Amino acid sequence: MIEIKSEAEFVTLINTEDIVLVDFYAPWCGPCKFLKTTLESLEPDNEDIKFYKCSIEDFIYPTVRSVPTTIIFKNGNLVDTILGALPAKHYIEAFNKAREV
């Protein structure tokens, strides 16, 4: 997963034709560390999805109210938001939903 460091970088990255996952996390957050492991395990089998992470200490998207929050974009449009650190199957379902959009 690649770290996003600024709002400008975030805007550039999500406004592509790709499916983009952004994991908003905090370095001190226990569930965020668990989710990081889950997402890293999903990344190799989902090469059509760009995986990014963004510390809320660097930049926070307006709809992020808690961490971890994972947001999936396609063509620059928000497709799905997942709150908390959920099992892998929830992210796979969200990936499939994004592929269908």
C-alpha positions as CSV (number, residue, x, y, z in Angstrom):
1,M,0.0,0.0,0.0
2,I,1.3,3.4,-0.9
3,E,1.0,6.3,1.6
4,I,-0.9,9.5,0.5
5,K,0.6,12.6,2.1
6,S,-1.5,15.5,1.0
7,E,-5.0,16.4,-0.2
8,A,-3.6,17.3,-3.7
9,E,-2.0,13.9,-4.0
10,F,-5.3,12.3,-2.9
11,V,-7.3,14.2,-5.5
12,T,-4.9,13.2,-8.3
13,L,-4.9,9.5,-7.3
14,I,-8.7,9.1,-7.0
15,N,-9.5,10.9,-10.2
16,T,-8.3,8.0,-12.4
17,E,-10.2,5.4,-14.3
18,D,-8.9,2.8,-11.9
19,I,-10.6,1.4,-8.8
20,V,-8.9,3.1,-5.9
21,L,-9.1,2.0,-2.2
22,V,-8.0,4.5,0.4
23,D,-7.6,3.3,4.0
24,F,-7.8,6.2,6.4
25,Y,-6.0,5.2,9.6
26,A,-4.2,6.6,12.6
27,P,-0.8,5.3,13.7
28,W,-2.0,4.8,17.3
29,C,-5.2,2.8,16.3
30,G,-5.2,-0.9,17.1
31,P,-8.0,-1.8,14.7
32,C,-6.2,0.1,12.0
33,K,-3.1,-2.2,12.4
34,F,-5.4,-5.2,12.1
35,L,-7.0,-3.8,8.9
36,K,-3.6,-3.0,7.4
37,T,-2.8,-6.7,7.5
38,T,-6.1,-7.7,6.0
39,L,-5.8,-5.2,3.1
40,E,-2.2,-6.2,2.4
41,S,-3.3,-9.8,2.1
42,L,-6.0,-8.9,-0.4
43,E,-3.7,-6.6,-2.6
44,P,-1.9,-9.4,-4.6
45,D,-5.1,-11.0,-5.7
46,N,-6.7,-7.7,-6.8
47,E,-4.3,-6.2,-9.2
48,D,-7.0,-4.1,-10.8
49,I,-7.4,-2.1,-7.6
50,K,-4.9,0.5,-6.4
51,F,-4.4,0.3,-2.7
52,Y,-3.5,3.5,-0.8
53,K,-3.4,4.5,2.9
54,C,-3.7,7.9,4.4
55,S,-3.0,8.9,8.0
56,I,-5.6,11.2,9.4
57,E,-2.6,13.2,10.8
58,D,-1.7,14.1,7.2
59,F,-5.1,14.5,5.5
60,I,-8.7,13.6,6.3
61,Y,-11.5,13.2,3.7
62,P,-14.6,15.1,4.8
63,T,-16.8,12.1,5.3
64,V,-14.3,10.3,7.5
65,R,-15.6,10.4,11.1
66,S,-13.6,7.5,12.7
67,V,-10.7,5.2,12.0
68,P,-10.3,2.9,10.3
69,T,-12.4,4.0,7.4
70,T,-11.9,2.5,4.0
71,I,-13.3,4.4,0.9
72,I,-13.4,2.9,-2.6
73,F,-13.5,5.2,-5.6
74,K,-13.9,4.4,-9.3
75,N,-13.4,7.1,-12.0
76,G,-13.2,9.6,-9.2
77,N,-16.6,8.7,-7.8
78,L,-17.2,7.3,-4.3
79,V,-18.4,3.7,-4.7
80,D,-18.4,2.4,-1.1
81,T,-17.4,3.3,2.4
82,I,-16.5,0.7,5.0
83,L,-16.3,1.7,8.7
84,G,-14.1,-0.3,11.0
85,A,-11.8,-3.3,10.6
86,L,-14.0,-6.0,9.0
87,P,-13.2,-9.5,7.8
88,A,-11.7,-9.8,4.3
89,K,-15.0,-11.0,2.7
90,H,-16.5,-7.5,3.2
91,Y,-13.8,-5.9,1.2
92,I,-14.0,-8.5,-1.5
93,E,-17.7,-7.8,-1.8
94,A,-17.0,-4.1,-2.1
95,F,-14.3,-4.7,-4.8
96,N,-16.9,-6.7,-6.8
97,K,-19.4,-4.0,-6.4
98,A,-16.9,-1.4,-7.7
99,R,-16.1,-3.6,-10.7
100,E,-19.7,-3.7,-11.7
101,V,-20.2,0.1,-11.6
